[in-house]
Amino acid sequence: MSKGYAEGSALEERLADLERAQREPPRPDAPLRAAVFGSTDEEPDAHFLGWADEVDADDLFANGDAYGIKLRRVPAPTPPAAPPHDGAAPR
């Protein structure tokens, strides 16, 4: 499998975060992150390929793995909130 492609629940979570970010107006304090979008032979509609600091967009294009590549700054997914801590010492 080519660099820049992912499978499973991690990818599904990232895509869900991106969809939520597109539906919801960004918070003023939300950090933006560069994302790579493009098309592949398997999925010709433009879709999320990875984060710009994790995949090499030039390499994806040069190898013919993706085309129509665009970089977009999107709100970075936020980590899930930590469960509330009741102040008790760990057992």
Secondary structure, DSSP 4 states (H G I P E B T S, - for coil): --TT---SHHHHHHHHHHHHHHHSPPPTTPPEEEEEEEE-SS--S-EEEEETTTS-HHHHHHTTS-EEEEEEEEEPPPPPPPPP--SPPP-
